Amino acid sequence: MAKISKTSVKELSAVDQAYYGIIDLVLSRGLRPGERTSVYLLADRLKIGRTPVREAINRLQSEGFLSVAGRSGTVVNPIEHDQARQLFALRSTLETFAAQYAVENVTDADLMDLSRGVERLGDAGSSSDFVRANTDFHSAIVALAGNPTLSRFYAQLQIQFHVVSYLAERGANPAAAEIRQREHQDILNALRSRDAVALAKALQAHIRTTEIALLGS
């Protein structure tokens, strides 16, 4: 595992704060897909220096979350309906692939962490809180496959889903929240049983439910 030098911890922390701060602006609807902004505006909104904000923008640009035009024009990349469908199909493929290995590698400690993750999902007080908890939950399952390349691809995919999740308010309702929570519990139960087939089916069902909620049937 790579070590972080003591001299870079403070700088890295500022970049990470800027990175997640920009994502949170989108999740909280403070920054719309397609809306133009800049290093200066983001630094002012996030109360962070321009250098870490600029580095965070470069990182998000490389991940496909932002586009930069000219010296100061920065835009959150919108995602079209057909592209969102493709992202859901890719997510289903990656999570299904991970399922067969996750059941072999999951430990009791992992299950405890995931159980707490389900609780976080149920307690989420806002769409942005839910999206973060949901990303953590599913990323943890993919990580159980023990495949760093898969985890890296999945992390890049999740960045795109932060923009797709901008549509979440449109379909938000208590009944849908209850369904999502039951589906997360089904996923956890399948992991507890070390049943790869049941886990894959639970993940696929949950992804399809989310796709319909956001994009329609």
N, C-alpha and C positions, 0 to 999 in steps of 0.2 A: 504494500500500500504506500502511495506517495505521501511524503510528509510535507507539511506547510511550514515554511520558515517563519520564525518569530517576527521578522521584519515585515512580512507580507500579510499577517493576519488582519491588521486593521484595515488595510486597503481592500483585501478580499471581502471583508465584512461589508464595507461600503458598497462594493460592486454587487454583492448578493442582495443587499437591501434595495438597491436601485432596480435590479433584475426582477425581484419578486414584487417590488412596488409598482412597476409598470404593468405586470400581469394583473395585480390586484385592481389597478385602475380600470382595466377592461372588465374583470369579473364583477366589480361593483358598479359598472356602467358609467364610470367617470371618464372613460375614453372609449369612443365608439370605433368599431371596425370601419376603415375608410377615412377616419378623421385625421387631419394633418396636425402635427405637433412638432416640437423641436427639443433639442438638448436643453436649451435655456428654459423653456416652459416646463419641461418635466423636472428639471432640477429645482425650479421654484415650487412646483406642486409637491414634490417629494421631500423638500427641504434637505437635499443631498447635493454635494458638489458636482460640478459639471463633468469632471474627469471620470468618476465612477459611473455616472449616468451614461456618458458616451461609451464606455466599455460595455455596460449592460445592453445598450442599443446594438452595438456590434455583435454581441453574443446572440441577442434575439433575432437579429437580421440573419445570422448564419443558420438559425434554427427555423427560419421561414415565418416567424411571428411578425416581424416588422420589415418594411421597405424604407430605404433612405434615398431621397432624390435631392440632389444639389447639396448645398452646404448645411442647410438646417431643416429641410423638409423630411419629416419622419411620419410614416403612416402605418397603422395597424392593418395588416393584410386581411381584407374580407375573405370569407369562404363562401363560395356559391353552393347552391343546393346539391348539385350533382357531385361536387367535390366532397361535401359533407357525407353523402352516401358512401362514397369510396373510402373515406376515413373510418366509418363504422364497419365496413366490410374488412378492412385491414386490421382494425382493432380486434374483431372477432377471431380472425385467423391467428393473430399473435397470442391472444389469451388462451385460445384452444390449444395451441401448440405448447404453451407453458404449462397447461393443466396436467399433462401426463407426467411431467418431471416434478411439478410442485408437490404432488401427493407422495412422491418418493422421498422428498427432502424435508418436508415440513416437520417441525419439532413441536413439542408441547409448549415451549416458550413462544414459538411463532404463533401458535393458535391463540395464546393469551393476548399477544399483541394485536392480532387480527380481531379478536373479540372486542378489545378496547376500541379498535377502529370502527366497528359496527356501532358501538355506543356513541362515538363521536359523530357518526353520520346521522344518528337519530336525534342528537342534541344540537345539530347545526342550526344556528339562528338566522342565517342569511344564505342567499344563493352562493356567494363567494366562499363562505365557510363550508358549505356542502361540497362545492367543487373541489376545494383543497383536500377535504377529508376523503372524498371519493377517489381522487387521484392517488393519494397516499395508500388507500386500501388496495386498489387494483395494481398499483406499481409494486406493492409488497408481495402480492401473489405471483406476479411475473418474475420478480427477483428470486423467488423460491426455486425457479427452474435452474438456477445456478449458471446462467448463460449471459455473460457480460455484454456480448454483442446484441442479444435479444433485448436486454434491459436498456441499452443505449438507443436502439431503434424505437422502443416503446416510449422512452422519455421524450424523444423528438415528436412522436405521434401525439402525446399528451399535450405538448405545447400547442399544437393545432386545435386540439379539443377545447382549449381555453377560449378560443374564438367561437367555436361551435356553441359552447355553453352560454354565450351571450344571448342565445335564443331561449334559454331555460325559463325566464320569467313568463314567457308566453304560455307555457304548458304547466306552470306550477299550480298545484292544488293539493289539499290534504290527502285526498284519495290516492293520487299519484305518489305522494311521499310514503304512504303506508305500503304501497306495492313495492317501491324501491327498497324499503327497509326489509320487507319479507324476502325479497330476492337476495339481498346481501346476506341475510341469515341463512338462506338455502345454500349459498356459495360457501359460507363458513362451515355449515353442517357437512357438506360433501368433502371438504378438506379434512374435517375431523374423522370422517369415515375412510379417508385415504382412497376414495372412489374416483378415479380419473374420468370415467364416463359420466358420472353424475355431476362432477365439477364442470366438465366441458359443457354439458347441457345447461347447467345453472348459469354459467357465464354467458352463453349464447342467448338464453332467454332474457337475461338482464340487459344485454346490449341491444337486443331487438326492442325491448320495452322502452329503453331510453331513446332509441332512434325514432320510434313512432311518436313519443312525447314531444320531441324537438322538431322533427321534420314532417310528421304526418305519416299515415300508412301508405 
